Amino acid sequence: GAVVSQHPSWVICKSGTSVKIECRSLDFQATTMFWYRQFPKQSLMLMATSNEGSKATYEQGVEKDKFLINHASLTLSTLTVTSAHPEDSSFYICSASLPGRDTIYFGEGSWLTVV
Amino acid sequence: GQQLNQSPQSMFIQEGEDVSMNCTSSSIFNTWLWYKQEPGEGPVLLIALYKAGELTSNGRLTAQFGITRKDSFLNISASIPSDVGIYFCAGLNTNAGKSTFGDGTTLTVKP
C-alpha cells in the first residue's frame, strides 16, 4: 500500500513553545491530507483537511490560529501547535488520500507531550 | 453530518474464536475501509471495499460492503493474540472528501 510518514514520532516541549509535525506521502502525491487528534482509548477526531496550495479547512471547535496547517507541496503537510500547553498533549495522526482511489492511508502518529 | 455506528464497542474473546464487527450508517457511502490500530501507532489499512455487495478477504480477515451501501462488516476467523487492537471502519464518498470514522471496536484476545 501507499506510505505516509510522520515526523517526529514523539516530541516533548515546554509550555509556551511551538512544535511542528510533518506528514509526508512517500510514494504518491497527495492533494488532500487530513490531521487528527486522538486521546487514549478514543476514536480519531478530525481536526482539519489540508489541501495543497490552499488554506486548510478546520473542523468546528478547532482553533486555526493555534493549530497551523501548511500544505506547501503535494507530498508534505505540516501541523504546527503554537504556544503549546499541557492540554495540547495528545497523539496526532495525519492521513493522505490516494488520488484516483477512495483510499486513505495513515501516518504512524506523533506523540506530543507538553510539560 | 454523517455518522457511523460501529459495534460492538469492545470484545473479549478466547484465542481461536471467530470475531464479527459491523458499521452502519443512515447515509450511503461509495467506499468502506477497515483499519486496525495498535497502541501508540497509526491505523493500518486492512481491507478496502469499493462496490456494493463486494466481499473481500485478507488472510483471516473478511469484509463485506452491504448491498444498501449503508453498512459493512468485518470478520476475523480463528483469532490469535496478535489480533489485539482497535478496529475502525470508515465510510467515504467519491473523490474522498471527508471520511467518516466509526468509534472503533477494541478487541482483546485471551491466549
Interface residues (C-beta under 8 A of the other chain):
Chain A: G1 V4 Q6 T32 F34 K41 Q42 S43 L44 L46 T49 F91 I93 S95 S97 L98 D102 T103 I104 Y105 F106 G107 E108 G109 W111
Chain B: N30 T31 L33 Y35 G40 E41 G42 P43 V44 L45 A48 Y50 F88 A90 L92 N93 T94 N95 A96 G97 K98 S99 F101 G102 D103 G104 T106
